[in-house]
Amino acid sequence: MNILDFVMVGSDDHEKSGDFYDAVFEPLKLKRVLKTQKYLGYAHSSDPEKVQFYVTHPVNGKDATFGNGTQITLLADNKEAVEKFYEIAISKGATDEGAPGVRKDGNYYGYIRDLDGNKIAAKSILK
């Protein structure tokens, strides 16, 4: 049973974040399916009606910040998708948090910080 319903990250600039995530999520088969004044919503191609990743203005009206120790990891179909995710993210201004490669658990990861400092990883299960 999947216990995760959706993920939400904060941003103060939806236009900039939307451009970033539209490109970065393409290899992971996530696409923007929703845009309001308060948030952007992304869904996987296998379930385009189910928004699973939101980029939002904080509800309390304060500036968006990222959590120290917080990380969001998204599944990719293969190593190539992880590499593409990472490559696009870096080209769009993300910060490197760990180039694509096999990690201690034997799976393939690529880590970045988005334009607002949120740590996002892509993972391909190799086992």
C-alpha positions, -999 to +999 in steps of 0.1 A: +000+000+000+013+034-009+011+057+021+021+089+003-008+110-011+011+141-024+041+163-018+041+201-015+071+225-018+070+263-013+080+289-039+076+326-041+079+327-079+055+303-096+065+313-131+101+306-125+093+274-106+068+262-133+094+266-161+119+247-140+097+218-130+080+215-164+114+207-178+129+188-149+099+165-145+096+155-181+120+125-178+101+113-147+068+114-167+053+141-144+034+169-161+018+201-149-019+195-149-031+224-127-023+260-123-040+284-099-030+317-082-019+297-052-002+266-066+009+245-095+000+208-096+019+179-113+006+144-121+023+113-134+013+102-169+000+069-155-026+088-135-030+123-150-060+131-127-041+126-095-019+155-086+010+142-066+034+172-065+024+208-057+044+240-058+027+265-036+028+299-020+029+294+017-006+296+033+007+318+061+017+345+036+053+345+046+083+338+023+088+302+011+117+284+028+131+249+025+134+224+054+169+215+066+171+177+064+140+175+042+143+156+009+117+145-017+127+114-038+108+106-070+110+073-088+123+071-123+119+042-148+156+038-154+191+053-149+188+074-181+157+092-167+177+100-135+205+113-155+182+134-177+164+148-146+197+158-131+211+173-164+180+194-171+178+206-135+214+218-134+210+235-168+179+253-154+198+267-124+195+239-098+223+233-074+242+200-074+236+179-043+250+146-057+256+137-093+238+106-106+253+073-095+248+042-075+245+048-037+249+026-006+215+009-011+225-003-046+201+020-064+208+049-088+202+084-076+206+120-087+202+149-062+196+186-068+183+217-050+156+235-069+155+272-075+140+278-040+165+254-022+142+224-019+162+191-021+148+168-048+162+134-058+154+110-086+158+073-080+160+043-102+157+009-085+184-013-099+175-046-081 
